[in-house]
Every structure is written in structure tokens, then in C-alpha cells.
Amino acid sequence: MTLTSDLAPDSALFVAGEASLAQAFRDGLRPDEELSLSEWADRYRELPKTSPEPGRWHTDRAPYLREPMDALSPGSEVNEVALQFAAQLGKTEILLNFLGQIAHQAPGPTMLVWPTDKVCKKNSRLRVEPLFDDCEVLRGKLKDKNVRDGGNNRLEKTFPGGVLIICGANSGSDLRSVPCKYVLMDEIDGYPLDVDGEGDPISLVEARTANFHGYKLLKCSTPTFEGTSRIEQEVKKGDCRRYEVPCPHCEHYQFLEWKNLRWEDGKPKTAAYACSHCGTLIEERFKPGMLELGRWVATNPNATPGVRSYLLNRLYAPLGWSSWAQCARKWIESEHDKEKRRAFVNLVLGETWRDGGVVPNWERLWNRQEDYREGTVPRRGLVLTAGVDVQKDRIEVEVVAWGRGLESWSVDYAVLAGLVLEDEVWGELDRLLARQYAHEGGNLPIRMLAIDTGYESNKVYGWVRKHSPHQVVAVNGARTNLPLIVAQPTAVEVTEGGKKRRRGVKVWPIGTGLIKTQVYSFLEQELPGGEGKLPPPGFMHFPKRDEEWFRQLTAEAFRTRSIGGHRRRSHSYWEKTRERNEALDCRVYARAAAAIAGVDRYEERHWREIEDALGLAAAPATPQDGPGTRPEPERRPESAQPAPPSDTPRPSGFLSRWRTR
């Protein structure tokens, strides 16, 4: 209000203005109302229009989020919170709510970490900026740091009383950039093991909070492999809380476990949950009330003080998010595909996948050799790739035929004798690359050859340079556990004849550990019984070979070393169980060649085009192509057996308190 000299000191308008100024002064001195994080979110958070459920945030929609959020509140004595959640249960929304309350009521230096810089830029645009734009109390608070008007800096921003650094776990310099009171880490299982040679990125980030009283660390992720999962290790440091909900029939509190989900054979829509106490089938319509009355229960009495950890699977997803029927359908779809089953365990159950240390039995593989002739391609094999391993006195090569669903046939295995520093052995490799392999529809060339650069790199680079990059590529095992079959290639500078080349050969980093895991999962598969049943996706076929080749194919095991009683991802590795392992290496490189050639992305139309070019009639559908072609399981899992009906009466007083939405 503007006061002018025309107003008498005792006028009503002057008195009103003076009272207004006094009230404004008192309001400025009054501290912000202390709210828990869930209370703040319910009062101020607005979900963007791109959200599946836009509008005002309601914690009651997913009651299990309340306690983990409140553990992050400014008044909470908890310093660290770890969330091992199945996918799409709200863990990233907890992170965004936490960031919103920091900027509004508890400002301070804050770091937000995602696995890579690329993910950071995308999430800054799609998640962080909409958070500040859509919430009225946050609107206008977030400013780009050190950027002139009209510029944009998605990774460094300021807000009143604080700064926000958004960085990828693959950048050591960013992780060391500033001390921070708050650190928010998302999808930590995707972080590299080592960043810029400086060690574990999580440890680098944690060091940023050392000098702050009341610091907060939030670590979120869906899990990956048992013993190597980052979030698994972080959760074990805490009290490992699980969400108990009551049975609407007997009121017994229990954790929802996958083994108790039941459905009629072949009818996932009938999925219901069998109470672990009374055995009565619980229909999903009761889930809202179960979640509302649920409670988190600590299960680890040896937790580190100040560390809370939470585990949650998708059976708890609120109605309208992910149904029990959808979970049952995904289970059925993954029954004969180990990679799909692993994804189910990680993303739906929110559990780590146990795959370490298991070595396929070479004798079982040797006994299932098939009658197709070496050097010929069976009918369903339509694309050829080759994997090359270079040794001091020889070059070993496997040629593999690929069909739908990554079904594969070992077509040829050659040992080219000769010193790799001499030209003769490379001439032999040239002739093998040019070879055409007999197929029912004609002769097939090698579509893509991948050669390892780990030994005599410059000699390999020189040979690769003589061939088309559309048929020959150089590969190298990634220094860390690459979570991909192949990553984007990088040019390397090589020296040949004492002369440096400005434009080096492109080398493709490959995830050898991931490929070996996939190969071993394919080797464990069995041929289904029954006439007309085709092998499951990824099944590997072999012609007649000697025992040594099968021993080499299974010559490594996955190990996780214990340090101080804890198994750490940074100390997990593949170890030889015998001296010779060239057959396994060649298969790894042939698999990488298939990925580089795009075979993983082939759709049915691509396979049809290849068959048309070869003059072949359409091949029979594979187990993944449609209904009625998947092999019958040998036994039905316990979780799919319907439970007998129960006559246990439903307590009406208890049910009257339930809200079914």
C-alpha cells in the first residue's frame, strides 16, 4: 500500500496501511510451517499433463509411499533412504517430491545423479523442469546457472538458498564438483563400476555430504543381478522394510509374495491372491483397502543407524497401474525365455536375478549334437555372422547362422594356424570371409564378422581397414560391466609402419559379461517334447564336434568375491575353469556381430523378405510368433496352481472400513 502526505496520521486509511505493513512484517518473521514430505506433496505437488494421472498429488493413491517420503522430511533423523522397488511403483516421484520440498522449505546445495549425461538432459527437461513449472509454490524459483538471458543450462540451476547440480554417474569431474547437503541418486544399478579411474561413483557422491549436519541421501533403483546389484547392497545396509497388508477375510497381516498368486490354467485374468493364513482367495478389488491399512515392517535387526531401506514388488501396484492379471500374463510369457524371465524377476518382482556361478554341463550339450553337416546352413538359419579370436600362433573363427528369436546354428569352426605377425594367416581369414555357405535357398555370405582387438591390436586394425565396415568390425570387451550387448563405436588412433593415422579404425565396445550370461542362459534350454514343437527363442544348435570344443564353450564361470563379508559388484568377474576357452570367445564375438548387424531388431517382415529373396516359402511360426505355438511346460509353477476355495467367513465389521475404488 502507498501512503501519501495527504493522509492524516489518524485517518482510517493510514491506520489500515500501518496495520497491513505490521502484519506483513510479522508474516516475514514467521518460519515456514513444518511439514512432512508426504504432507508437503499432498498440499503443493501438481503432476504434469504428461502424467498418467495429471493434477493434484494424493499420497493416499499409493499409501506405501508415505513412510519412505516422511523418512526424507527435514525433521526426520534418518540420513539415508534406499528404495529397491519394482518398475513403475512411484520411486522416481518420491525423488521429485523430495526435490520440491528442498527448494521450497529446506534449501541447500543439491545433487541429482542419473546413470549418464544423456539421461540427465532428458530427465531435466521432462521431469525436473515440469516439477517447478506446475507447482505454484515452486514456479519461477528455478533459474539456469551462469547462462545469459535466452540461454539454457539443463544441468546447473539455482533456486533461492540453494543450487541444483544434475550430473551423470559417468562423469567424475561433475561428481566432485561441489559439496552437497542433499544427494538424490536414481537407477543406481545402471551406474558404472569405475568413473574416470577414480573409483565407485556412489562413494564419490557420498563424500560430497561429509561436512553437512542433517545431510540426506536417497538411492533408488530396480535391481539387476544377485551379488552385483548396487541397490541390493545399499538396501542390505538398512533395515530392509517390507509392506504388510491385512487379509480382508481373516485380518492376518502378511507380505504379498509371488508364490501366493493363483490363476486358472491358461487364464491369467482369473488371478487372485491366496491368503497365507486362511488360504482364501483375495480378489484384486480389495487391494485399495489393503494398501490403506498396510504398514512397513523392518526385517533387518543389524541395520546401520540412520539408514532406512524399503523393498516392494508390483503386486502392490494400486488399481489402474498394474494388475495381478497383467503380472500373471508376463509370467506365462517368460516361461520359456530366460531373458524375459530375468526381466520379470527384476521389473515385476523387484528382486535380483540369481545367475552367477552356474556352468552348463558340456556333456549334456555334447549328447544333443544334431545331424546337419558342418559347413551347411539349416533351413531356419537366415543370417550368417562370424566371431574371430586372435592368438599368437593361430586365428580361431566360428560362423553362426541366426533365425527368428535368436535361434542359432553353429555352421563352421575353423582354426587358422600361423603366426599372426605374418601375412599368410590373414590371407586364410580373407578366404574364409569370402566363402559362401550352402543353404536350401542358395548360398549365404557372412553378413557381419567381428574380430577381437585384444591381441596384436595394430595388426588387427590393419586387416579390418582393408574391408568394408558394413561387413567387418573390430570389437573389444568393455573395461566395465557394460549393460548392453554393444555400445557406440569410437575411433582409435593406430600406428602402422611408424606413421600415425589421424582417422583410426572404429572399435565397438561389447558387454562380454552380459553376452556370456545370455549365451549360458541359451545353453541351459531344452528342446520341447511333442511333434511339431519348435525350440524356444535363443536355442543353440550344434553339428557333430569333438568333446574339446564343448569343453571350451563352457570354460568360464561367473564369480562374486566377498570383501568384508559383502559381495560387491566391483569384485564380480568371469573366471576360466580351464585353460582353453576360445570357443566361448568366438561365440561371444559372433553374437556381438549379430547385434551390430541389427538382427536383434528384425521383425517378422524382415525375416519374410530374406526368405522371399532366397525363394523359400514362409517358415513355420516360432514359439514367439503367435498363440498355439509355444511349447507346453513340463510342469506348472507353484504360483500358477489355483488354491482351493475357503469357507472362512468374512468379518463384516472389518470389511465395512474398506474403500474399493
Salt bridges, closest charged atoms under 4 A:
ASP27 OD1 - ARG30 NH1 2.82
GLU33 OE1 - ARG43 NH1 2.78
GLU46 OE2 - ARG56 NE 2.82
GLU53 OE2 - ARG61 NH2 2.82
ASP60 OD1 - ARG66 NH2 2.60
GLU67 OE2 - ARG241 NH1 2.73
GLU67 OE2 - ARG308 NH1 3.74
GLU80 OE1 - LYS219 NZ 3.45
GLU93 OE1 - ARG45 NH2 2.95
GLU93 OE2 - ARG127 NH1 3.78
GLU129 OE2 - ARG154 NH1 2.88
GLU129 OE2 - LYS157 NZ 3.20
ASP144 OD1 - LYS157 NZ 2.67
GLU187 OE2 - LYS91 NZ 3.60
ASP194 OD2 - ARG479 NH1 3.85
GLU198 OE2 - ARG176 NH1 2.47
ASP200 OD1 - ARG230 NH1 3.13
ASP200 OD2 - ARG568 NH2 3.95
GLU206 OE2 - LYS219 NZ 2.43
GLU226 OE1 - ARG354 NE 3.62
GLU232 OE2 - LYS236 NZ 3.84
GLU234 OE1 - LYS219 NZ 2.70
GLU234 OE1 - LYS237 NZ 2.99
ASP239 OD2 - ARG241 NE 2.66
ASP239 OD2 - ARG308 NE 3.90
GLU244 OE1 - ARG295 NE 3.03
GLU264 OE1 - LYS267 NZ 3.72
ASP265 OD1 - ARG636 NE 3.53
GLU283 OE1 - ARG285 NE 2.63
GLU284 OE2 - LYS287 NZ 2.81
GLU292 OE2 - ARG659 NH1 3.69
GLU335 OE2 - ARG636 NH1 3.89
GLU339 OE1 - ARG342 NH2 3.24
ASP355 OD1 - LYS338 NZ 3.23
GLU370 OE2 - HIS541 ND1 2.50
ASP371 OD1 - LYS544 NZ 3.88
GLU374 OE2 - ARG545 NH2 2.97
ASP393 OD1 - ARG394 NH1 2.87
GLU396 OE2 - ARG394 NE 2.80
GLU396 OE2 - ARG580 NH2 3.27
GLU398 OE2 - ARG587 NH2 2.92
GLU407 OE2 - ARG380 NH2 2.56
GLU407 OE2 - HIS541 NE2 2.71
ASP412 OD2 - ARG435 NH1 3.32
ASP423 OD1 - LYS459 NZ 3.25
GLU428 OE2 - ARG431 NH2 2.73
ASP430 OD1 - HIS467 NE2 2.94
GLU440 OE2 - ARG379 NE 3.62
GLU496 OE1 - ARG465 NH1 3.89
GLU496 OE1 - ARG501 NH2 3.10
GLU524 OE1 - ARG364 NH2 3.98
GLU526 OE2 - ARG364 NH1 3.16
GLU548 OE1 - ARG578 NH2 3.06
GLU556 OE1 - LYS516 NZ 2.83
GLU575 OE1 - ARG559 NE 3.08
GLU582 OE2 - ARG394 NH2 2.56
GLU582 OE1 - ARG580 NE 2.84
ASP600 OD2 - ARG591 NH2 2.53
GLU603 OE1 - ARG605 NE 3.17
GLU604 OE1 - ARG404 NE 2.88
GLU604 OE2 - ARG608 NE 2.55
GLU611 OE2 - ARG404 NH1 2.93
